[in-house]
Amino acid sequence: MTEWIVILLMALITFSIRYMLIATSGRWRLPPMMETSLKYVPVAVLSVIVVQTIMVKNGVNESGVGWAVNHGFLFSAVVAFVVARVSKSLMITVMAGLLCYGGYRYFLG
């Protein structure tokens, strides 16, 4: 019973925060500097996700660094980057990255 109360309270809090922002969105505007700054948030978040996926935490090695490169993800990311620059199509880029990673896993293990 306690778990359900916690879940319902969390849902209520989440809904309240989002509803207040949506309900009052037409009444106020962000300063132009903040609007400009917020345009860079998706790129920054996506960059962190991609780099974190390519780099794998594997404990501390002899050089004291606890990160290693996942070659399958790195190879797929480079191919996807090149395809994205050439094709400018999100669907083709995603398919090329997935096919490249699948081929890497199938042939090189």
Secondary structure, 3 states (H helix, E strand, C coil): CHHHHHHHHHHHHHHHHHHHHHHCCCCCCCCHHHHHHHCCHHHHHHHHHHHHHHEEECCCCCCCCCEEECHHHHHHHHHHHHHHHHHCCHHHHHHHHHHHHHHHHHHHC
